[in-house]
Amino acid sequence: MMQNEIDNIRIAITSDSILHRNYLQKTMEHSGIEVVLNESLTEKFMHKLDHIKSDIVLFDVEAIEDEHLEYLDQLLEQSRIPIIINDVSALTLNEPKSSSKWNDNLLQKIADITGRSNWDDAVSDQNIKIDKTFSSDTSQNELAKNVWVLGASLGGPDAVKRFLSVIPKDLPVAFIVAQHLGENFVSLLAEQLDRHTEFTVMVASSGHVIRHKEVLVVPTDEQLLVNPIGAIELKKITGQAKYTPSIDSTIDDVATRYKKSAGAIIFSGMCDDGVVGCESLIKKGGQVWVQDPDSCVISAMPESVAKKVAVKFSGTPEMLAEQLVSLYKNTH
């Protein structure tokens, strides 16, 4: 990235590890990015964040103390600033090649969020081989018959991007993304996902008829319903909702409409949202997959689902995509 492209980018860093924070600050400043805040995730940090100008919050999830989890919830739900979850594993490897790859990945995320020029997608280093010209007899405008809910929370956006980036453009599937995040970030999430897939990505809207080769992002303040002809209906959430959007209700409604042609993949997250919906989906003939816990930022959500329902497949985001391709190659 050219120097003039990163001028004026301002970042706030939070971690309960001084070592990690200082490493991140030196890395950002070496790249020409200004660090405007560098503190533990506390009430003091949240107060300062509300009163400074910052383009991004860089959060190191591996080093958070239990007593600061309440501020993590506050950060994820209320922050007006886009958040990047840092993968700290590369920092523990004393290997230049690994550190360089970690740095490139992080700078790419910053570029995506701030609208700067893109780098080559670091995900390609995974060397996942999937036939991108997978063909089917379906037309571009066919109404969706196969609908999968992608449920995610903390750490989910990156996992979903990795998953979508290796989905072939002609796969006869529609995806509905139910991702826990602040209301102001729904459109931003859709924009970010759009950069990682050849499917059409949009925020779900009332009246839209779901079609194959689409990715629909569920709004946070509305419940998504699918009517008998496959058109979306959005119902305002009343009362206090535990999680928004509700992964449970999204999966349950998709299961009611599409039955055995419905599926759910539960990605990284720190709660149990999705368990009830997946139980309903299994009863109606659909299938449930989960992200492998070892590849999650936070594994609580997929592990909660796996304890309650019969999971048909578990793997990394890339493996999940590859398995989905195999499923539809074998059934079409």
DANORWO-V157756 format. One record per run of one state. SS is the DSSP state (@ for helix, = for strand, . for the rest). FROM is the first residue (numbers start at 0). TO is the last residue. If there is no record, write none. Layout:
ss | from | to
SS | FROM | TO
SS | FROM | TO
This chain:
ss | from | to
. | 0 | 1
@ | 2 | 5
. | 6 | 8
= | 9 | 13
. | 14 | 16
@ | 17 | 29
. | 30 | 32
= | 33 | 38
. | 39 | 41
@ | 42 | 48
. | 49 | 54
= | 55 | 59
@ | 60 | 62
. | 63 | 64
@ | 65 | 77
. | 78 | 80
= | 81 | 85
. | 86 | 86
@ | 87 | 91
. | 92 | 94
@ | 95 | 113
. | 114 | 120
@ | 121 | 125
. | 126 | 141
= | 142 | 142
. | 143 | 145
= | 146 | 151
. | 152 | 154
@ | 155 | 164
. | 165 | 172
= | 173 | 178
. | 179 | 181
@ | 182 | 193
. | 194 | 198
= | 199 | 202
. | 203 | 207
= | 208 | 208
. | 209 | 209
= | 210 | 210
. | 211 | 212
= | 213 | 216
. | 217 | 220
= | 221 | 225
. | 226 | 229
= | 230 | 235
. | 236 | 245
@ | 246 | 260
= | 261 | 265
. | 266 | 273
@ | 274 | 282
. | 283 | 285
= | 286 | 290
. | 291 | 291
@ | 292 | 294
. | 295 | 298
@ | 299 | 307
. | 308 | 311
= | 312 | 314
. | 315 | 315
@ | 316 | 330
. | 331 | 331
